[in-house]
Amino acid sequence: MGQILHVKKSLDNLQKIYSENLLAPLISEEIYTCLYQDKAEDVKKKMVELDFDFIGVEKEGIVIGYIKKDELREGYISQFVHNFDLSDLISESTSLIDLLKIMKNTNPIFVLEMNRVKKIITKSDLQKQPIRMLVFGLISLLEMFLLDLINQEYQDERWKDHLTDERLQKAIDLYNIRKERNEGIGLIDCLQLSDKGRIIKHSPELRKLLNFNSKTKLNKFFDGIEELRNNTAHSQEYVYQDFNEFLNKITRVQELLSLLDDERKHNRQP
């Protein structure tokens, strides 16, 4: 019960950090603007020079919309302006978690400060360090839940039966190294994320709890989030290659965290 409460407290604390501290402005950039009456060809040259796909359009001192580099041709900027829609705008208090959901259908996004558009966020900004922190934290928290499930499902370390000799030996080797460093851990804490997936795969009850209706989908999910977590932890150049695939993985992680938290609350009811 103590570990479950620790996991719940960690989830609450992490969500508080995300909602109050990991906010959209952390990955935003000051918006570069042109004037409503500028010549489109001149602006396009500048955008190519600066490697900008989008910039704001200013009219009478106010940013009223934006342009896309690929749409510009002969004429004036006024002919190519995309006026802001409510769906294009977020407040500076928007969390990174909410931003990811918004950007599934909207790119770029513009940040309001004092009711004025001041900053821009594009999908390329989602490779920045705050997003890495978010991703690593969510996946690590899921691991805490999974360890608790495995401990409850498999008494006396019976989970060992579902690992190959090679995978089990890797865990033992890591355990011995960490034990020499006087780290207070158990063997189960030395399992890799993919190992946890293999163990869960062999339990129909856990697969049902986690809404995996096939072992193939379960394998694909765990392999995918392990790669994603490793990319964030080891400072790879890119957190992801395909944005929609990345977002689907993170959405699934969040769904599992909510599902497991609901299950915990249900089990605690008298």
C-alpha positions, 0 to 999 in steps of 0.5 A, spaced: 500 500 500 505 504 501 508 504 494 501 505 491 500 511 495 507 513 493 505 512 486 499 516 487 503 522 490 508 522 485 502 522 479 499 528 483 506 532 484 508 531 476 501 533 474 502 539 478 509 540 475 506 540 468 500 544 469 503 550 473 511 550 471 511 546 464 508 551 460 507 553 452 512 559 453 518 555 455 518 552 447 515 558 444 519 563 440 518 571 439 514 572 433 517 575 427 513 580 423 512 583 416 507 589 414 500 588 411 503 592 405 509 589 404 511 586 397 510 578 398 516 577 394 521 581 398 518 578 404 519 571 401 526 572 400 527 574 407 523 568 410 528 563 406 534 567 409 531 566 416 529 559 414 522 561 417 516 557 414 511 562 418 511 569 420 506 574 423 503 580 419 502 587 422 497 592 421 497 598 424 501 596 430 498 589 431 499 582 429 493 580 426 495 574 422 500 570 419 503 568 412 506 561 410 512 562 406 510 556 401 504 560 399 507 567 397 508 569 390 508 576 386 503 581 389 502 584 396 502 581 403 495 583 404 493 578 399 496 572 403 494 573 410 491 568 414 487 572 419 487 569 426 482 564 428 480 562 436 483 555 434 490 558 432 491 562 439 493 559 446 494 563 453 501 563 456 498 559 461 497 553 457 500 547 459 505 543 454 500 537 455 495 541 453 499 544 447 501 537 444 493 535 444 492 542 440 498 541 435 495 535 433 490 539 428 493 546 428 500 548 426 503 553 428 500 556 434 500 563 437 501 565 444 497 571 447 500 575 452 496 581 455 491 579 449 496 581 444 500 575 439 507 575 442 510 568 440 509 563 435 510 555 436 511 550 431 512 543 431 519 543 430 519 547 437 516 540 440 524 537 439 526 542 445 528 540 452 522 541 456 518 536 451 523 531 453 522 532 460 515 531 459 516 525 455 521 522 460 517 524 466 510 521 463 514 514 461 518 513 468 511 514 472 508 509 467 514 504 469 512 505 477 505 503 476 507 497 472 512 495 477 507 495 482 502 491 478 507 486 476 509 485 484 501 484 485 500 479 480 507 475 481 508 473 488 515 471 490 518 474 483 515 469 479 515 474 473 522 471 472 519 465 469 517 470 463 524 472 461 529 469 457 535 467 460 539 472 457 534 478 459 534 475 466 541 475 466 542 482 464 537 484 470 541 480 475 548 484 472 545 491 473 542 489 480 549 487 482 552 493 480 547 497 483 548 493 489 555 494 490 554 502 490 549 501 496 543 503 492 537 500 496 533 497 490 530 490 488 532 485 482 525 488 479 527 495 479 533 493 474 528 490 469 528 494 462 521 497 460 521 492 454 522 486 460 516 489 463 512 489 457 514 481 456 512 480 463 505 483 462 504 480 456 504 473 459 498 475 464 491 475 461 488 479 467 494 485 466 493 485 458 485 486 459 486 491 465 491 495 460 486 494 454 491 491 450 487 486 446 493 483 442 500 481 444 502 484 438 499 491 439 502 490 446 509 489 444 509 494 439 507 499 444 512 497 449 518 497 444 515 504 441 515 508 448 522 505 450 525 507 444 522 514 445 524 514 452 531 513 450 531 518 445 529 523 450 534 521 456 540 520 451 539 527 448 538 524 441 538 529 436 530 528 435 525 526 440 521 523 434 521 523 427 513 522 425 509 527 429 503 523 429 506 517 431 509 521 437 503 524 439 499 517 439 504 514 443 504 520 448 496 520 448 496 512 450 501 513 455 497 518 458 490 514 457 494 508 461 496 513 467 489 515 468 486 508 467 491 505 472 489 511 477 482 510 476 483 502 478 487 504 484 482 509 487 476 503 485 480 498 489 481 503 495 473 504 496 470 500 502 
